Amino acid sequence: MALDNPGPDFSTLGELTVVSNPSGSGHASPSEVMYPGGAQVDGGLLAPGDPMPENAGPGGRRPDWLKVRLGIGGTYADTNRILRAESLNTVCEEARCPNQGECWALGTATFMILGSVCTRNCGFCAIDTGRPPITDMDEPRRVAGATQQMGLKHVVITMVARDDLADGGAQMVADTITEIRRLNPGTSTEVLISDLNGRPDDIRTVVEARPDILNHNVETVPRLQKPVRRRARWDRSVSVLTHGRHVASEIGFEGMVTKTGMMLGLGETWDEIVEAMALLRDADVDVLTIGQYLRPSKQHLPLVKYYTPAEFMSLRRIGLEMGFKHVQSGPLVRSSYHAAEQVPGREAAAAS
């Protein structure tokens, strides 16, 4: 679709088309387009022959609330420059996150350590799968240095699954937390880890480094675990969080937050969503993120349904009523979206 005074094009991120802004006009961030009436950026969604998802607009076009423009500007450019200079990966790019523009424009990014090649082949994920290269042992230092250069007050560290490593990469995660804290003593840390094959000792290795938030995503409801995640299991994923909390309590680190996330639109029912939320709350998970699945390519799992902003708002209300400390729920929400808001005491500190 032609835009008035279009700027340079950016690539398509999965099923979400993003374009740059007309110069000087400001950009429509994901937080501004969670509701109908956001940026009017058109684009095709379905390939010929694909089934029509529920709630799709005329011709299979994505709903208005899934249209967003990619932010540009000095801070965005600085973030990109630092990441390239330090040869660092971000899940923002590798997973084609729709929030990359907003987060980078704010000077925040989610670092992805242990390379950019995953040993698993989940049906929803855009990250490359295969045999990972040799592990870069200097990566923790460079992540800490980039955190310092960017002046981050909260940093999110995620990882590819590394089933080829004896500890699944747990020690590298712990070393990265340690290095960040050494160079950036005022910066809080969140780690989004693989299930580490459920090994208690490896979960302990991560928790003993004292991340402020321990995050591991269940991704979908229990019934859909096998087709969506293939080599993962619901009970094992939940055990990462419950065992992590046990270790934190054992070492006197009671303030650690546990967090998980789900994506919707893969064929789950409303009752299954609510039931999954209840199971997570029963497991004493503190923070829940809920977002819309967007199909990265035709080789990935098909999109079955778009959920409306009102439905996401309803799920947020239900989650808070269940007792979650924080629920981030919206079409463009991803696991690390507005993550700093979920750190204990962060709002009080910002207000003082």
CORDA-V674083 format. One line per field, one symbol per residue. psi: psi as a letter, one per 20 degrees, with the letter a starting at -180 (. if undefined). burial: # if it has 24 or more other C-alpha atoms within 12 Angstrom, else .. A space follows every 50 residues. Layout:
BEGIN
psi: ???
burial: ???
END
This chain:
BEGIN
psi: ppqplqaqqrqpncjopqqrqqpjiqqorhiikiqqjapmorqqgqqpiq qoqqjqapjjqqrhikpqqpqraggghgggggghhjlqqqhgghjlpijg ggghhikqqoporkajpqirmqiiqiqqqboqrppoiiggghghghgghi kpippporqqpmiiqhjjjghhgghggggghghmhjpqqpporrikkjoh hhgggghiilqhpopppigarghjgghgifjrqghgghhggghghggghh jkmhippqqrqqqqjjjqrghhghggghhhhhjkpgppqprpppohriir qqphqpqqhhghhghgggghhhjqhpooorhjprhjpkhhijppigghhh i.
burial: ...........##########.....#########...#####.##.... ..#..#...##############..#..##.##...############## ############################...#......############ #############...###############.##..############## .########################.###..#################.. ....##############....##.######.###############... #########.###.##.###.#.#####################...... ..
END
